[in-house]
Amino acid sequence: MSMTVLADAIGPRQGTARLAKQAVLVVLGIVALAIAAKIKVPMWPVPITMGTFAVLTIGTAYGARLGMITMLGYLLVGALGFDVFAGSSAEKFGLTYMMGGTGGYLVGYLLANVMLGWLATRGWDRSFGKMALALVLANVLIYVPGLLWLGQLYGWDKPILQWGLTPFLIGDALKLVLAAVLIPGLWKLIGNARG
């Protein structure tokens, strides 16, 4: 059974107005992803970037199709050379950056985004428990291609888990809890506003 996602619950639901709303949401989503990627919160052992948080919340709020279009748009903007990723710079951007150590995580972002959108249409975004489980699964979908790509790129004899997993677990756990509280909380606000 398919349920409404947050993006469908707000604003026009049919016709040209709905398409215009979706186009605006895609543009806003790409901008939000780019801004969130640049936000760094001081943390030990590494700073927390908010890019993953944006990926998780946009995927959940937009649903699988609109979330995927937004993520593909973001990746296209990055591939064209715009500085929209967490670590890109004037020296390394576009496809060069995307094929580096971050490449697998970017693929994971797309997979996690679509999966969260799909689970949201099944109501997993309505409660903290299901939302938290969905976010854990999404993080696995981000880490697996990320770590596989790092291993392929640099060699399996290198400390791949120390480079690409363990330093990020604490920050990702905090972002997971924040998203698991935020999305069901927004559903409650919408329900209260309508009631």
Rosetta blueprint (number, residue, H / E / L):
1 M L
2 S L
3 M L
4 T L
5 V L
6 L H
7 A H
8 D H
9 A H
10 I L
11 G L
12 P L
13 R L
14 Q L
15 G H
16 T H
17 A H
18 R H
19 L H
20 A H
21 K H
22 Q H
23 A H
24 V H
25 L H
26 V H
27 V H
28 L H
29 G H
30 I H
31 V H
32 A H
33 L H
34 A H
35 I H
36 A H
37 A H
38 K H
39 I L
40 K E
41 V E
42 P L
43 M L
44 W L
45 P L
46 V L
47 P L
48 I E
49 T E
50 M L
51 G H
52 T H
53 F H
54 A H
55 V H
56 L H
57 T H
58 I H
59 G H
60 T H
61 A H
62 Y H
63 G L
64 A H
65 R H
66 L H
67 G H
68 M H
69 I H
70 T H
71 M H
72 L H
73 G H
74 Y H
75 L H
76 L H
77 V H
78 G H
79 A H
80 L L
81 G L
82 F L
83 D L
84 V L
85 F L
86 A L
87 G L
88 S L
89 S L
90 A L
91 E L
92 K L
93 F L
94 G H
95 L H
96 T H
97 Y H
98 M H
99 M L
100 G L
101 G L
102 T L
103 G H
104 G H
105 Y H
106 L H
107 V H
108 G H
109 Y H
110 L H
111 L H
112 A H
113 N H
114 V H
115 M H
116 L H
117 G H
118 W H
119 L H
120 A H
121 T L
122 R L
123 G L
124 W L
125 D L
126 R L
127 S L
128 F H
129 G H
130 K H
131 M H
132 A H
133 L H
134 A H
135 L H
136 V H
137 L H
138 A H
139 N H
140 V H
141 L H
142 I H
143 Y H
144 V H
145 P H
146 G H
147 L H
148 L H
149 W H
150 L H
151 G H
152 Q H
153 L H
154 Y H
155 G L
156 W L
157 D L
158 K L
159 P L
160 I H
161 L H
162 Q H
163 W H
164 G H
165 L L
166 T H
167 P H
168 F H
169 L H
170 I H
171 G H
172 D H
173 A H
174 L H
175 K H
176 L H
177 V H
178 L H
179 A H
180 A H
181 V H
182 L H
183 I H
184 P H
185 G H
186 L H
187 W H
188 K H
189 L H
190 I H
191 G H
192 N H
193 A H
194 R H
195 G L
